[in-house]
Every structure is written in C-alpha cells, then in structure tokens.
C-alpha cells in the first residue's frame, strides 16, 4: 500500500460526518465538524484535520465530550457576551460564538464573544474566516492546556494558545494569519510520527524538558515557544483574554484531551469581529489591500527562484490542488478510518482519487 492515499474531499466529509453521527451527534453538528476537519485538510493543515477523528470519537464514547450540548448565554452587555458551551465539541462552540459575534458586529460594528467550558476547536482560522462572508475582519483565539515551556524549563506553565486573523481583500484570496505560539503545532509531531520522520531541534522537548528530535517524545513532552519570550508572552495574553477575564478555565485548570482522555478539557475561546467598512468603503479597501499585497509580492528576493508569499496564499493554492487531486491521507490513517467505518457499518465510503 502506498505511503499516502488520495481521497476526494466530498467523500471524506460525508464519511467523517457519518462517524460523528453514529457517535451520537446531531446531523447538523456532525456535518459541521466534518466540514471543519476536511476544510483544514484542504488547506494543507493536516495536523488539525481528520487525523484528529479517532481522538474525538474516543472522547464522545467515553463521555468526556458532550454529543448534545446546549449552549447558553452567561453574560451579555452591548456588543460583549460570554457563552457556556456545555462541554460540547470546540468546533460547534467556536462556530456558535463567531456567528454571534458577527450578529453583534452587524449592529454595532465591533463585537467580542467569549465561550467557556468547550473543547479542542482545531484551526482557529476556521472561525476568523467566517467574518469574511460579511465583509468583516475576524479574530479567533483559544487557550489550551499547558503544553509549552520556556527554553530551560522542565514543566509547562501555559499552552501554545492559537490566534487567527482574517481580513477581507475582495481579491483572489483574503489575508489570513493563523498561528500558535509554539514553534510548531503539536499535531505536526503526530504527523511526523505517522510518517516515520524525525523533528528538528527547537520544536519540542521530552517530558524532562530536554530538546529532542523524536516526534513521539516531543508529543509526550512539551512544545517550545516561537521567538522565545515573545511567543511565550503572547501565549500568556491569549490565556488571559480567553480564560481569565471570561470566567473560564486557564493554565492548569485546563486539561489536555491526550493526557486526560476521559475528562472535559474546559477550553475557552474568544471571537472578535470588526467592520472595516466603517472606516473606508468596499472599493477603497479593495484598492488599498491590492496595493498592500502588490508591494509585498514585488519585494525582491535574494534567491531568484523563490517567491514572497502572503498569509493565506499557501492555503489558497493548496486547496485548489487538493480539490482537484484529492486529500493525501497517510496509509495508516486511511486504514484506521476505514476500520472505524466498517465497525460502524457506515454506508459512506472513502472515494480514491487516482494519482
């Protein structure tokens, strides 16, 4: 069997939706989760794609994650709200919170919605991009259980807490910055381990805080912050905004879904939306963002064969390729998903795309 098997995005989405539906999620929630995961794969962010399905399934089956959450409002005032996710999937909670933030911003041009008692929500750009549909700027962030140490530290004290920002350009693709505060996301260690690869020094440490090139030792150990104290400080800020000021969980009150697979994660998210068309008109913004992009793309490179890429451009290009040629799944992951489908007697199948 080849190292990677190309699967059509449509069949993968239907297949994963069937898995979550079988696990007890509503049809709408199962479809939303599947769409989020497959979309993440389409962008080439495989560390946050369907690789995570087996872990989410285990959490549904153990009761660690609620398959039928009832989101409720805890606090509300003008354009600010805090919601309770009822221990539901982070994908459903984050989508709900961003949808609400968009509604509030349509009324007051700027809004922030926090949501607590949630779980892992995947790539935060999924939610930041939602604001683009209304010609607005979206900012999404999430705290996670402590998994990151400062160089030299032997115990984690904060998570790598991701942030995504999406800005409309009304051009070929939007500006989308999606980063976590570690050198790399933890899921990249899982991808490297599945592919039998080593990881570079500087990505992670083992469980004793010592640098490692072993992806599983790194995954079971701790991440290192990007830019040293700069990434570390930003991670602390995200934890304050998501967890501390919303009344949600933060730092060691959060629980890793990998280290505590049977416990709720208690994750918190914050969604912000800004209407830029209050400042300038749509055509003017399109023109100015076009000029902004052209200046960057025209910046000279010392390597004549290289190219200056913009935030969001790689994902744009990758999605076009993967929609045409399929999403490459590691053979081990393909087999694992297929086995889950067989055990559930799913009608859906994974359609292969010829390479």
C-alpha positions in Angstrom: 0.0 0.0 0.0 1.4 3.5 -0.9 2.6 5.9 1.9 -0.3 8.3 1.1 -3.7 7.6 -0.4 -5.6 10.4 -2.1 -9.2 10.7 -1.1 -11.8 13.0 -2.5 -12.8 15.9 -0.2 -16.5 15.2 -0.7 -16.4 11.6 0.2 -14.1 12.2 3.2 -16.5 14.8 4.6 -19.5 12.5 4.2 -17.6 9.7 5.8 -16.4 11.7 8.8 -19.9 13.1 9.3 -21.2 9.6 9.4 -18.7 8.7 12.1 -19.8 11.6 14.3 -23.5 11.0 13.7 -23.0 7.4 14.7 -21.2 8.6 17.9 -24.4 10.5 18.9 -24.0 14.0 17.5 -26.9 15.7 15.7 -26.9 15.6 12.0 -26.1 19.3 11.8 -23.3 19.1 14.4 -21.8 16.1 12.8 -21.8 17.8 9.4 -20.3 21.0 10.8 -17.5 19.1 12.5 -16.7 17.1 9.4 -16.7 20.2 7.2 -14.3 21.9 9.6 -11.9 19.0 9.6 -11.9 18.3 5.9 -11.6 22.0 5.1 -8.5 22.1 7.3 -7.0 19.2 5.3 -7.8 21.1 2.1 -5.7 24.0 3.3 -2.9 21.6 3.9 -3.0 21.9 7.7 -3.1 18.1 8.1 -2.0 18.3 11.8 -5.5 19.7 12.5 -7.6 17.7 10.0 -9.1 14.2 10.0 -6.1 13.0 11.9 -8.0 14.0 15.0 -11.1 12.0 14.3 -10.1 8.9 16.3 -9.3 11.0 19.4 -12.6 12.9 19.2 -14.5 9.7 18.7 -12.9 8.2 21.9 -13.9 11.3 23.8 -17.5 11.1 22.6 -17.7 7.4 23.5 -16.2 7.9 26.9 -18.5 10.8 27.8 -15.6 13.2 28.1 -17.2 15.4 25.4 -20.9 16.1 25.2 -22.6 14.9 21.9 -25.7 17.0 22.5 -24.6 20.4 24.0 -27.0 23.2 24.8 -25.1 26.5 24.5 -26.4 29.2 26.8 -25.6 32.9 27.5 -23.9 33.6 30.8 -23.3 37.4 30.5 -24.3 40.0 27.9 -23.8 43.7 27.6 -24.0 45.8 24.4 -21.5 44.1 22.0 -19.9 41.8 24.5 -21.1 38.3 25.5 -19.9 35.2 27.3 -21.4 31.8 26.5 -21.3 28.4 28.0 -20.5 25.6 25.6 -21.9 22.8 27.8 -18.8 20.7 27.2 -19.6 20.3 23.6 -17.2 20.0 20.7 -15.0 23.0 20.2 -15.9 23.2 16.6 -19.6 23.7 17.4 -18.9 26.1 20.3 -16.4 28.3 18.3 -18.7 28.4 15.3 -21.6 29.4 17.5 -19.6 32.1 19.3 -18.3 33.6 16.0 -21.8 33.6 14.5 -23.0 35.5 17.5 -20.0 38.0 17.3 -20.9 38.6 13.6 -24.5 39.3 14.6 -23.5 41.8 17.2 -20.9 43.5 14.9 -23.6 44.0 12.3 -25.4 46.1 14.9 -22.5 47.9 16.5 -19.5 47.5 14.1 -17.4 45.7 16.7 -18.1 42.8 19.0 -16.4 40.2 21.2 -17.9 36.9 22.3 -16.2 34.5 24.7 -17.2 30.9 25.2 -16.2 28.7 28.1 -16.5 25.0 29.0 -15.6 24.0 25.5 -13.1 21.6 23.9 -10.5 21.5 21.2 -11.6 23.6 18.2 -8.9 22.8 15.6 -7.6 25.5 13.4 -8.7 28.9 14.6 -8.7 30.3 11.1 -12.0 28.3 10.5 -13.8 30.9 12.7 -11.8 34.0 11.8 -12.7 33.4 8.1 -16.4 33.3 8.9 -16.4 37.1 9.3 -15.2 37.4 5.7 -18.6 36.2 4.5 -20.0 39.5 5.8 -17.0 41.7 4.6 -15.7 42.0 8.1 -12.4 41.2 10.0 -12.5 38.1 12.1 -10.2 37.4 15.0 -10.3 34.0 16.8 -8.3 32.6 19.6 -8.3 29.7 22.0 -6.5 28.7 25.1 -5.3 25.1 25.6 -3.9 23.1 28.5 -0.3 23.9 29.4 1.9 22.2 26.9 4.7 24.7 26.4 7.9 25.5 28.3 10.4 28.3 28.1 13.8 27.0 26.9 15.4 25.5 30.0 12.1 24.9 31.8 11.2 21.4 32.9 7.4 21.9 33.4 4.8 23.6 31.1 3.0 26.6 32.5 1.0 27.8 29.5 -0.5 26.4 26.3 0.6 27.3 22.8 -2.7 29.2 22.5 -3.5 29.8 18.8 -4.7 33.1 17.2 -6.1 33.6 13.7 -6.9 36.9 11.9 -8.8 37.1 8.6 -9.0 40.4 6.7 -11.2 40.8 3.5 -9.3 41.9 0.4 -12.1 41.4 -2.2 -9.3 39.9 -4.4 -8.1 36.4 -5.3 -7.7 35.4 -1.7 -8.1 37.0 1.8 -5.3 37.9 4.3 -5.4 35.0 6.8 -2.8 34.7 9.6 -3.2 31.6 11.7 -0.5 30.9 14.2 0.0 29.2 17.5 2.6 30.5 20.0 4.8 27.5 19.8 7.4 26.9 17.1 5.1 24.4 15.6 1.7 22.9 16.5 1.6 19.7 18.5 -0.2 17.9 15.7 2.9 18.2 13.5 4.6 15.8 15.8 1.8 13.3 15.3 2.1 13.7 11.5 5.9 13.2 11.7 5.4 10.1 13.9 2.9 8.6 11.5 5.3 9.2 8.6 8.3 7.8 10.5 10.2 11.1 10.4 12.3 12.9 13.0 11.6 16.5 14.1 14.1 19.4 14.1 15.7 20.5 17.3 13.8 23.5 18.7 10.4 22.2 18.1 9.9 20.4 21.4 11.4 18.8 24.5 10.9 15.4 26.1 9.0 15.1 29.3 12.0 16.2 31.3 12.4 19.4 29.3 15.4 18.2 27.2 15.4 19.0 23.5 14.5 16.1 21.3 14.2 15.0 17.6 11.9 12.1 18.4 8.4 13.2 17.4 6.6 11.0 20.0 9.0 12.0 22.7 8.2 15.6 21.7 4.4 15.0 21.6 4.5 13.3 25.0 6.8 16.1 26.3 6.4 19.9 25.8 6.4 22.4 23.0 8.9 25.3 22.8 7.6 28.9 22.1 8.2 30.7 18.9 10.6 33.6 19.3 11.5 32.7 22.9 10.0 35.2 25.4 7.9 36.9 22.6 5.8 33.8 21.8 5.7 32.9 25.5 4.3 36.4 26.4 1.7 36.3 23.6 0.6 32.8 24.8 0.0 34.2 28.3 -2.0 37.1 26.8 -4.3 34.7 24.9 -4.9 32.7 28.1 -5.9 35.9 29.9 -8.3 37.0 27.2 -9.9 33.6 26.7 -9.9 32.2 30.2 -9.1 34.7 32.9 -11.4 37.6 32.0 -14.3 35.5 30.8 -14.6 33.5 34.0 -13.4 30.4 32.1 -10.6 28.0 32.8 -7.0 28.9 32.4 -3.5 27.4 32.9 -3.6 24.2 34.9 -7.4 24.3 35.2 -7.5 23.2 31.6 -7.0 19.5 30.7 -5.3 18.0 27.7 -7.5 15.7 25.7 -4.5 13.4 25.2 -3.2 13.3 28.8 -6.8 13.2 30.2 -8.8 11.4 27.5 -11.8 10.8 29.8 -12.1 14.4 31.2 -13.6 17.5 29.8 -11.0 19.9 28.5 -12.7 23.1 29.8 -11.2 25.1 26.9 -12.2 28.7 26.4 -12.3 30.7 23.1 -12.7 34.4 22.2 -14.1 35.7 18.9 -13.8 39.3 17.8 -15.3 41.0 14.8 -14.6 44.4 13.3 -16.4 46.1 10.4 -13.7 47.9 8.4 -16.2 49.4 6.1 -17.0 51.9 8.8 -13.6 53.5 8.1 -13.4 53.2 4.3 -15.7 51.9 1.5 -15.5 48.5 0.0 -13.9 49.6 -3.3 -11.4 51.7 -1.5 -10.5 48.8 0.8 -10.1 46.5 -2.2 -7.8 49.0 -3.9 -5.7 49.7 -0.8 -5.4 46.0 0.1 -4.5 45.3 -3.5 -1.7 47.9 -3.3 -0.6 46.4 0.1 -0.4 42.9 -1.5 1.4 44.1 -4.6 4.1 45.8 -2.6 4.8 42.7 -0.6 4.7 40.4 -3.7 7.1 42.8 -5.5 9.6 42.7 -2.7 13.0 41.5 -4.2 14.3 38.0 -3.1 18.0 37.1 -3.0 17.0 33.7 -4.3 15.6 34.4 -7.8 13.7 31.0 -7.8 11.9 31.8 -4.6 8.7 33.8 -4.1 7.3 36.1 -1.4 4.1 34.5 -0.1 1.3 36.2 1.8 -0.6 34.9 4.8 -3.4 32.8 3.4 -1.8 32.3 0.0 -0.3 28.8 0.7 -3.7 27.6 1.9 -5.4 29.1 -1.1 -3.1 27.3 -3.5 -3.2 24.0 -1.6 -7.0 23.9 -1.5 -7.1 24.3 -5.3 -4.7 21.4 -5.7 -6.4 19.1 -3.2 -9.9 19.7 -4.6 -8.5 18.6 -7.9 -6.2 15.7 -6.9 -7.7 14.7 -3.6 -6.5 14.9 0.0 -3.5 12.7 0.7 -4.0 10.6 3.8 -1.2 8.6 5.4 -1.9 4.9 4.8 -2.1 4.2 8.5 -4.7 6.9 9.0 -6.7 5.7 5.9 -6.8 2.2 7.4 -7.8 3.5 10.8 -10.7 5.5 9.4 -11.8 2.6 7.2 -11.8 0.3 10.1 -13.9 2.7 12.2 -16.3 2.9 9.2 -16.5 -0.9 9.0 -17.1 -1.3 12.7 -20.0 1.2 12.5 -21.4 -0.3 9.3 -21.3 3.1 7.6 -22.9 3.3 4.2 -20.4 6.0 3.2 -17.1 5.1 1.5 -13.8 6.8 1.0 -13.6 7.5 -2.7 -10.0 7.4 -4.0 -8.6 9.9 -6.5 -6.1 8.4 -9.0 -2.6 9.8 -8.6 
